Amino acid sequence: MELRVLQYFLAVAREQNISAAAQSLHLTQPTLSRQLKELEEELGKQLMIRGNRKITLTEDGMLLRKRAEEILELVDRTEKEVMRSDDTVSGDIYIGTGETDGVRQIARTANRLQESCPGIRFHIVSGDAVDVCERLDKGLLDFGVLLGDIDKIKYRYLELPMKDTWGVLMRRDSPLSAQDAILPGDLWDKPLILSRQMDNKSGLYRWLRKEPSELHTVATYNLIYNASLMVDEGMGYAFTLDKLVNTTGSNLCFRPLYPPLELGMYLVWKRSQIFSKAAELFLACLQEQLDAFCAGQA
């Protein structure tokens, strides 16, 4: 399977039309059609359903599209890293993270590093722990920021000193908004909106001292902004981390949990990871800043 043919396949998947894809690739339509047919024969799978006006992907075609995008992205990154000059440190650093105020520390380090190495560019990819780990494992990320428990055998890691605090996002006219903190029993009969991340939810269930089937979960979310809209519309109470939603001047408020429930934070990378010079410099700069932070706390 050639990279060139994968590019052809992605062009057709994007345009959903052979003629339009051929034009964008500067190929003749018969040439492109032949390449796609040979790709299907090579894989022994039908990848596309050819309609009169539109081409749609089969289930196998959708899988190939996802993998082809990942392959070409990794090839592009590798080519850029190999071709860069040895004289100056430049390049791209890819970091995956969920929604957490801890990204501020990453941003501080990135800003400091760019002052001395302006050729370094940072790419922050948002996603939950499952998304971040999947992209790390495939080599599409240099680092990931993970909360809570991590696989310390699978990944190397740097423990970050900050912690995220769980609490509840609610409307200001909610009866619970009059409390300084939220107790487990306060939520046993309330409609709950939970993060879809299983690791986080299992910790919340332990804190609530209830099995999932005993609670009234009305929705789950991936992005807290969307959850905040559901709360604002009166759907329920959203478990979230502190400092993610600016409640100033809004109909919403945040109340921490009691007993407190906190999540540790880690910067992780694959044990087999081979860093670019830019990634090595970033890690060293972050370690230096964390050492200074811990010395100041002592």
C-alpha positions as CSV (number, residue, x, y, z in Angstrom):
1,M,0.0,0.0,0.0
2,E,1.6,3.3,-1.1
3,L,1.3,6.6,0.7
4,R,0.4,8.2,-2.7
5,V,-2.6,5.9,-3.0
6,L,-3.7,6.7,0.5
7,Q,-3.7,10.4,-0.4
8,Y,-5.8,9.6,-3.4
9,F,-8.3,7.6,-1.2
10,L,-8.5,10.5,1.3
11,A,-9.2,13.0,-1.5
12,V,-12.1,10.9,-2.7
13,A,-13.4,10.4,0.8
14,R,-13.2,14.2,1.3
15,E,-14.8,15.3,-2.0
16,Q,-17.3,12.3,-2.1
17,N,-16.9,12.5,-5.9
18,I,-14.4,10.9,-8.3
19,S,-14.4,13.8,-10.7
20,A,-13.9,16.5,-8.0
21,A,-11.2,14.4,-6.3
22,A,-9.4,13.8,-9.7
23,Q,-9.4,17.6,-10.4
24,S,-8.0,18.4,-7.0
25,L,-5.2,15.8,-7.5
26,H,-4.5,16.9,-11.1
27,L,-5.3,13.4,-12.3
28,T,-7.6,12.0,-15.0
29,Q,-10.7,10.4,-13.7
30,P,-9.9,7.0,-15.3
31,T,-6.5,7.0,-13.6
32,L,-7.9,7.8,-10.2
33,S,-10.7,5.2,-10.6
34,R,-8.1,2.5,-11.5
35,Q,-6.0,3.3,-8.5
36,L,-8.9,3.0,-6.1
37,K,-10.0,-0.3,-7.7
38,E,-6.5,-1.7,-7.3
39,L,-6.5,-0.5,-3.6
40,E,-9.7,-2.4,-3.0
41,E,-8.3,-5.5,-4.7
42,E,-5.1,-5.3,-2.7
43,L,-7.1,-5.2,0.6
44,G,-9.8,-7.6,-0.5
45,K,-12.4,-5.2,0.8
46,Q,-15.0,-2.9,-0.8
47,L,-14.1,0.6,0.5
48,M,-16.7,2.7,-1.3
49,I,-20.2,2.6,-2.5
50,R,-20.4,4.4,-5.9
51,G,-23.7,6.2,-6.3
52,N,-24.8,8.3,-9.3
53,R,-23.9,11.6,-7.7
54,K,-22.1,10.8,-4.4
55,I,-19.6,8.3,-3.1
56,T,-20.0,7.0,0.4
57,L,-17.6,4.9,2.5
58,T,-18.3,1.4,3.7
59,E,-17.5,0.4,7.2
60,D,-14.1,-0.8,6.1
61,G,-13.6,2.4,4.1
62,M,-14.3,4.5,7.2
63,L,-11.7,2.5,9.2
64,L,-9.1,3.0,6.4
65,R,-9.9,6.7,6.3
66,K,-9.1,7.1,10.0
67,R,-5.9,5.0,9.8
68,A,-4.8,6.7,6.6
69,E,-5.1,10.2,8.2
70,E,-3.1,9.0,11.2
71,I,-0.4,7.4,8.9
72,L,0.0,10.5,6.8
73,E,0.1,12.8,9.8
74,L,2.9,10.7,11.3
75,V,4.8,10.7,8.1
76,D,4.6,14.4,7.7
77,R,5.8,15.0,11.3
78,T,8.7,12.6,10.8
79,E,9.8,14.2,7.5
80,K,9.8,17.7,9.1
81,E,11.8,16.5,12.1
82,V,14.5,14.8,10.0
83,M,14.9,17.7,7.6
84,R,15.3,20.4,10.1
85,S,18.7,22.0,10.6
86,D,20.9,20.9,13.5
87,D,22.0,24.5,14.1
88,T,18.8,25.8,15.7
89,V,16.2,24.2,17.8
90,S,12.8,24.4,16.1
91,G,9.9,22.1,15.3
92,D,6.5,21.0,16.5
93,I,5.5,19.7,19.9
94,Y,2.1,17.9,20.2
95,I,0.5,17.7,23.6
96,G,-2.8,16.0,24.3
97,T,-4.9,17.0,27.4
98,G,-8.3,17.1,28.8
99,E,-10.0,20.1,30.3
100,T,-7.9,21.2,33.3
101,D,-6.5,24.4,34.7
102,G,-3.2,22.6,34.9
103,V,-2.7,23.4,31.2
104,R,-1.6,26.9,32.5
105,Q,1.7,25.4,33.6
106,I,2.2,23.9,30.2
107,A,1.4,27.3,28.6
108,R,3.9,29.1,31.0
109,T,6.6,26.7,30.0
110,A,5.8,27.0,26.3
111,N,5.8,30.7,26.5
112,R,9.2,30.8,28.2
113,L,10.7,28.3,25.8
114,Q,9.5,30.3,22.7
115,E,11.3,33.3,24.0
116,S,14.6,31.6,23.4
117,C,13.5,29.3,20.6
118,P,10.8,31.1,18.6
119,G,10.9,28.3,15.9
120,I,9.2,25.9,18.3
121,R,5.5,25.6,17.8
122,F,3.0,24.0,20.2
123,H,-0.1,22.0,19.2
124,I,-2.6,21.3,22.0
125,V,-5.0,18.5,21.1
126,S,-8.0,18.3,23.4
127,G,-9.7,15.1,24.4
128,D,-10.4,12.8,27.3
129,A,-8.0,10.3,28.8
130,V,-9.0,7.6,26.3
131,D,-8.4,9.9,23.3
132,V,-5.1,11.2,24.6
133,C,-3.7,7.7,25.4
134,E,-4.8,6.4,22.0
135,R,-2.9,9.2,20.2
136,L,0.1,8.8,22.4
137,D,0.3,5.0,21.7
138,K,0.1,5.7,17.9
139,G,3.0,8.3,18.1
140,L,0.7,11.2,17.2
141,L,1.5,13.0,20.4
142,D,4.8,13.8,22.2
143,F,3.2,14.2,25.6
144,G,-0.1,13.8,27.3
145,V,-1.6,15.5,30.4
146,L,-3.5,12.9,32.4
147,L,-5.5,13.3,35.6
148,G,-6.0,10.7,38.4
149,D,-4.5,7.2,38.1
150,I,-2.1,6.5,35.2
151,D,-0.4,3.4,33.9
152,K,3.1,3.8,35.3
153,I,4.4,0.7,33.7
154,K,3.3,1.7,30.2
155,Y,4.3,5.4,30.4
156,R,7.1,7.5,31.7
157,Y,5.8,10.4,33.6
158,L,6.5,13.7,35.4
159,E,4.2,14.4,38.3
160,L,2.9,17.9,38.3
161,P,2.5,19.7,41.7
162,M,-0.9,21.1,41.0
163,K,-4.2,19.2,41.7
164,D,-7.6,19.6,40.3
165,T,-10.6,19.8,42.7
166,W,-14.0,18.2,41.9
167,G,-17.2,20.1,42.5
168,V,-20.7,20.7,41.2
169,L,-21.8,23.2,38.7
170,M,-25.4,24.3,39.3
171,R,-27.8,27.2,38.7
172,R,-27.7,30.0,41.2
173,D,-31.4,29.5,42.0
174,S,-30.7,25.9,43.1
175,P,-31.3,25.1,46.8
176,L,-27.8,23.7,47.0
177,S,-26.2,27.0,45.9
178,A,-26.7,28.3,49.5
179,Q,-24.2,25.7,50.8
180,D,-20.5,26.3,51.0
181,A,-19.8,22.7,49.9
182,I,-21.7,19.7,48.6
183,L,-22.0,16.5,50.6
184,P,-22.6,13.0,49.0
185,G,-26.2,12.8,50.4
186,D,-27.1,16.1,48.8
187,L,-27.0,14.6,45.4
188,W,-28.5,11.1,45.9
189,D,-31.9,12.2,44.6
190,K,-30.7,14.9,42.1
191,P,-30.4,14.7,38.3
192,L,-26.7,14.3,37.6
193,I,-24.6,15.2,34.5
194,L,-21.3,13.3,34.6
195,S,-18.0,13.4,32.6
196,R,-17.8,10.4,30.2
197,Q,-14.4,9.5,31.5
198,M,-14.7,6.2,33.3
199,D,-11.7,6.8,35.6
200,N,-13.1,10.0,36.9
201,K,-16.6,8.6,37.3
202,S,-15.4,5.6,39.3
203,G,-13.8,8.1,41.7
204,L,-17.0,10.0,41.9
205,Y,-19.1,6.9,42.6
206,R,-16.8,6.1,45.5
207,W,-17.2,9.6,46.8
208,L,-21.0,9.4,46.5
209,R,-21.0,6.0,48.2
210,K,-23.6,4.8,45.7
211,E,-23.6,2.4,42.8
212,P,-24.3,3.9,39.4
213,S,-27.7,2.2,39.2
214,E,-28.7,3.9,42.4
215,L,-28.1,7.4,41.0
216,H,-30.2,9.5,38.7
217,T,-27.8,10.2,35.8
218,V,-29.5,12.2,33.1
219,A,-26.6,13.0,30.8
220,T,-22.9,12.6,30.2
221,Y,-20.5,15.1,28.6
222,N,-17.1,15.3,27.0
223,L,-16.7,19.1,27.0
224,I,-17.7,21.1,30.1
225,Y,-19.0,24.0,28.0
226,N,-21.7,21.8,26.6
227,A,-22.5,20.5,30.1
228,S,-22.7,24.1,31.4
229,L,-25.5,24.7,28.8
230,M,-27.4,21.7,30.0
231,V,-27.1,23.0,33.6
232,D,-28.2,26.4,32.6
233,E,-31.3,24.9,30.9
234,G,-32.2,23.2,34.2
235,M,-31.3,19.6,33.2
236,G,-29.4,18.9,36.4
237,Y,-26.1,19.2,38.3
238,A,-22.8,18.7,36.5
239,F,-19.8,17.3,38.2
240,T,-16.7,19.2,37.0
241,L,-13.3,20.4,38.0
242,D,-12.8,23.8,39.5
243,K,-11.7,26.8,37.4
244,L,-13.0,25.4,34.1
245,V,-16.2,27.5,33.9
246,N,-16.2,31.2,34.5
247,T,-19.3,31.7,36.5
248,T,-18.8,35.5,37.1
249,G,-22.0,37.3,36.0
250,S,-23.7,34.1,34.9
251,N,-26.7,32.1,36.1
252,L,-24.3,29.4,37.3
253,C,-22.2,28.8,40.3
254,F,-19.6,26.2,41.4
255,R,-19.5,24.5,44.8
256,P,-16.6,22.1,45.9
257,L,-17.3,18.7,47.3
258,Y,-16.9,17.7,50.9
259,P,-15.0,15.6,51.8
260,P,-12.7,17.1,49.2
261,L,-12.1,15.0,46.1
262,E,-8.9,15.9,44.2
263,L,-7.1,14.5,41.1
264,G,-3.4,14.3,40.7
265,M,-1.9,15.5,37.4
266,Y,0.9,13.9,35.3
267,L,2.7,14.7,32.1
268,V,3.2,11.3,30.4
269,W,5.0,10.0,27.4
270,K,5.6,6.5,25.9
271,R,8.5,4.5,27.3
272,S,9.8,3.9,23.8
273,Q,9.4,7.6,22.8
274,I,12.2,9.1,20.8
275,F,12.0,12.9,21.4
276,S,12.9,15.6,18.9
277,K,15.3,18.2,20.1
278,A,12.4,20.6,20.7
279,A,10.5,18.0,22.8
280,E,13.6,17.3,24.9
281,L,14.1,21.0,25.5
282,F,10.5,21.4,26.5
283,L,10.7,18.6,29.0
284,A,13.9,20.0,30.5
285,C,12.4,23.5,30.7
286,L,9.3,22.2,32.5
287,Q,11.3,20.2,34.9
288,E,13.4,23.3,35.7
289,Q,10.2,25.3,36.4
290,L,8.7,22.6,38.6
291,D,11.9,22.3,40.6
292,A,11.8,26.1,41.2
293,F,8.1,25.9,42.2
294,C,8.7,23.1,44.7
295,A,11.7,24.9,46.2
296,G,9.6,28.0,46.7
297,Q,6.9,25.9,48.4
298,A,9.5,24.4,50.8
